[in-house]
């Protein structure tokens, strides 16, 4: 679920390169991003059938880790100390919530 959400964001970012709305709505990346977001949301709903909301929602913050990886690898965004600290805190928080 979190990987699909991050990939959805990535493709929507790619689609945002369009200069006009008219071009945006015919860009395949726009539809792929929306589809991935939709699948992620459906998986989220399905997971909520089995786990507590107070566990699932905080664990969705793992999406930010995947987003960081995708932005670094494919968009050539930089790694900063603040980003690393944020990721470490997300991992620690996710471990605490999951246990």
Backbone bond lengths (Angstrom), bond angles and torsions (degrees), N, CA, C in turn:
res aa  C-N    CA-C-N  psi(-1)  N-CA   C-N-CA  omega(-1)  CA-C   N-CA-C  phi
1 X - - - 1.446 - - 1.531 110.56 -
2 X 1.313 116.47 -47.03 1.472 119.11 -176.80 1.527 111.42 -69.03
3 X 1.318 116.85 -36.47 1.466 119.72 178.71 1.533 109.96 -66.20
4 X 1.332 116.50 -42.54 1.465 119.67 179.29 1.532 111.34 -63.52
5 X 1.331 116.32 -39.65 1.459 119.94 177.65 1.525 111.82 -62.44
6 X 1.324 116.16 -42.40 1.466 120.35 179.01 1.532 110.93 -66.62
7 X 1.321 116.50 -40.31 1.471 119.98 178.09 1.524 110.68 -66.25
8 X 1.327 116.60 -37.76 1.463 120.34 175.92 1.519 110.95 -59.43
9 X 1.308 116.30 -45.53 1.476 120.99 177.61 1.516 111.24 -61.11
10 X 1.326 115.53 -41.28 1.460 120.76 -179.57 1.529 110.75 -59.36
11 X 1.332 116.20 -48.24 1.464 119.16 -178.68 1.530 112.21 -68.67
12 X 1.312 117.39 -33.14 1.464 119.03 175.06 1.527 110.56 -67.01
13 X 1.318 116.55 -35.32 1.471 120.63 175.33 1.531 109.67 -63.50
14 X 1.325 116.13 -44.30 1.463 120.13 177.96 1.527 110.81 -61.26
15 X 1.328 116.68 -40.43 1.464 121.03 179.58 1.522 111.20 -67.11
16 X 1.313 117.67 -26.53 1.466 121.13 -177.37 1.527 112.62 -68.36
17 X 1.323 117.07 -7.51 1.461 120.35 175.79 1.532 111.94 -68.18
18 X 1.337 116.18 -17.41 1.469 120.10 -179.92 1.526 109.36 -62.34
19 X 1.298 115.84 136.94 1.469 121.10 -176.76 1.528 112.60 -80.12
20 X 1.337 116.92 -26.63 1.460 120.92 -177.00 1.526 109.61 -130.59
21 X 1.309 115.79 152.91 1.470 121.89 178.60 1.521 110.47 -59.17
22 X 1.318 115.72 -38.25 1.457 121.39 -179.74 1.535 110.93 -57.87
23 X 1.304 116.10 -39.90 1.469 121.02 178.77 1.528 110.14 -75.99
24 X 1.319 116.25 -37.49 1.468 120.76 -179.85 1.524 111.49 -56.44
25 X 1.316 117.13 -44.98 1.466 120.04 -174.77 1.523 113.89 -73.36
26 X 1.326 118.10 -8.72 1.462 119.64 174.12 1.532 112.07 -107.57
27 X 1.326 115.90 5.36 1.462 120.70 179.82 1.529 109.91 -82.55
28 X 1.326 118.56 123.70 1.475 120.87 179.99 1.531 113.01 -57.77
29 X 1.325 117.26 -34.19 1.471 120.36 -179.41 1.525 111.43 -61.61
30 X 1.327 117.55 -32.59 1.461 122.57 178.28 1.533 110.22 -61.98
31 X 1.312 116.09 -46.64 1.464 120.53 -178.79 1.520 112.25 -73.16
32 X 1.326 116.59 -36.84 1.460 120.18 177.32 1.525 110.55 -64.61
33 X 1.318 116.49 -43.15 1.464 120.58 177.53 1.518 111.56 -61.18
34 X 1.327 116.86 -44.96 1.465 120.90 178.35 1.517 112.12 -63.59
35 X 1.332 116.98 -41.26 1.466 121.59 178.60 1.526 111.22 -63.42
36 X 1.313 116.43 -43.87 1.470 119.62 179.15 1.520 111.50 -64.51
37 X 1.329 116.92 -39.29 1.467 121.05 175.01 1.528 110.74 -61.18
38 X 1.318 116.51 -43.30 1.465 121.14 -179.92 1.527 110.92 -62.53
39 X 1.316 116.79 -46.66 1.467 120.40 178.71 1.522 110.48 -61.64
40 X 1.325 116.44 -40.97 1.463 121.20 177.78 1.524 110.89 -60.36
41 X 1.326 116.51 -43.05 1.471 120.87 179.69 1.531 111.02 -65.56
42 X 1.323 117.02 -40.88 1.465 120.52 178.29 1.526 110.63 -63.90
43 X 1.322 116.68 -42.57 1.469 120.19 176.37 1.526 110.80 -62.39
44 X 1.316 117.01 -38.58 1.458 121.63 178.26 1.533 109.78 -60.10
45 X 1.320 116.25 -46.72 1.467 120.29 178.81 1.528 110.80 -61.49
46 X 1.316 116.22 -41.97 1.465 120.38 179.51 1.533 111.31 -63.37
47 X 1.312 116.17 -44.11 1.473 121.03 179.72 1.522 110.61 -62.37
48 X 1.327 116.48 -34.88 1.467 120.22 -179.95 1.529 112.42 -64.52
49 X 1.323 117.68 -18.54 1.463 120.32 175.55 1.528 111.00 -66.36
50 X 1.322 116.48 -26.61 1.464 121.09 -172.43 1.527 114.45 -109.53
51 X 1.319 116.94 -24.21 1.460 120.44 -176.08 1.528 110.19 -122.96
52 X 1.311 115.83 157.31 1.459 121.34 177.74 1.525 110.81 -67.69
53 X 1.310 114.80 144.57 1.466 122.17 176.81 1.525 110.34 -58.26
54 X 1.346 116.50 -37.75 1.463 121.32 -178.56 1.532 112.17 -68.44
55 X 1.324 117.15 -11.23 1.463 121.45 175.41 1.529 109.89 -100.09
56 X 1.333 116.23 -46.69 1.462 120.60 -174.47 1.527 111.99 -64.60
57 X 1.318 117.06 -48.24 1.470 119.04 -175.86 1.536 112.50 -59.85
58 X 1.325 119.88 -48.58 1.475 117.72 177.77 1.535 113.19 -62.39
59 X 1.334 116.71 -32.24 1.467 118.78 -179.70 1.525 112.43 -71.53
60 X 1.331 117.44 -17.75 1.466 118.79 176.12 1.528 111.64 -66.77
61 X 1.330 117.26 -13.01 1.465 120.04 176.76 1.527 111.39 -64.95
62 X 1.324 117.15 -14.78 1.473 120.88 175.86 1.531 109.95 -61.88
63 X 1.322 116.46 -23.06 1.469 120.90 175.86 1.527 110.53 -53.64
64 X 1.330 117.04 -36.82 1.464 120.27 -179.27 1.522 111.90 -64.38
65 X 1.315 117.38 -30.42 1.467 120.14 177.65 1.521 110.01 -68.11
66 X 1.341 116.25 -46.29 1.470 119.78 178.34 1.525 110.77 -63.05
67 X 1.322 116.43 -38.17 1.464 121.08 178.35 1.526 110.45 -62.11
68 X 1.318 115.83 -41.74 1.466 120.99 177.48 1.524 110.36 -59.83
69 X 1.329 116.72 -46.67 1.467 121.19 -178.65 1.532 110.58 -63.34
70 X 1.334 117.07 -47.27 1.466 120.64 179.64 1.527 111.49 -62.03
71 X 1.324 117.08 -43.12 1.470 119.69 -178.63 1.525 111.27 -67.31
72 X 1.315 117.06 -34.35 1.467 120.08 177.90 1.532 110.57 -70.36
73 X 1.337 116.52 -47.65 1.466 120.88 -174.70 1.527 113.59 -72.61
74 X 1.322 117.39 -41.01 1.459 119.93 -170.38 1.529 114.88 -108.83
75 X 1.325 116.93 -24.22 1.462 119.63 -179.74 1.525 111.95 -107.40
76 X 1.323 115.50 -0.47 1.473 122.52 177.30 1.527 112.55 58.07
77 X 1.342 116.17 35.03 1.456 120.37 175.64 1.523 109.06 -78.88
78 X 1.305 116.23 149.99 1.453 121.17 -174.83 1.525 114.19 -79.59
79 X 1.322 113.57 159.73 1.462 121.36 174.53 1.516 106.98 -100.81
80 X 1.330 115.67 125.80 1.457 119.75 178.45 1.528 109.11 -117.92
81 X 1.306 115.13 164.58 1.456 120.65 178.82 1.529 110.42 -61.99
82 X 1.315 117.09 -38.82 1.463 120.72 179.09 1.532 111.59 -62.55
83 X 1.328 116.20 -40.16 1.465 119.83 179.13 1.525 111.02 -65.60
84 X 1.314 116.28 -42.10 1.472 120.55 178.99 1.526 110.02 -63.19
85 X 1.315 117.25 -45.03 1.477 120.94 178.40 1.525 109.73 -60.89
86 X 1.322 117.05 -43.07 1.458 121.08 178.36 1.517 112.14 -60.10
87 X 1.312 117.33 -43.58 1.462 121.20 179.33 1.519 110.87 -65.31
88 X 1.316 116.84 -42.75 1.471 120.00 177.77 1.526 110.21 -60.11
89 X 1.318 117.33 -42.95 1.464 120.60 179.28 1.532 111.59 -65.56
90 X 1.326 116.83 -38.64 1.471 119.81 176.95 1.529 110.47 -63.09
91 X 1.321 116.36 -44.60 1.473 119.84 179.38 1.523 110.37 -62.74
92 X 1.318 117.07 -46.80 1.477 119.94 179.29 1.535 111.22 -61.72
93 X 1.317 116.55 -44.74 1.467 120.47 178.77 1.511 111.86 -62.50
94 X 1.329 117.04 -40.92 1.469 121.34 179.07 1.523 111.10 -64.17
95 X 1.305 116.72 -40.35 1.465 120.96 178.44 1.523 109.76 -64.45
96 X 1.314 116.75 -45.24 1.477 120.88 -179.31 1.532 110.07 -62.07
97 X 1.331 116.94 -45.08 1.471 120.16 -178.97 1.524 110.88 -65.99
98 X 1.314 117.16 -41.61 1.469 121.71 -176.18 1.524 112.25 -68.63
99 X 1.320 115.75 -31.46 1.473 119.45 -178.47 1.485 107.76 -83.95
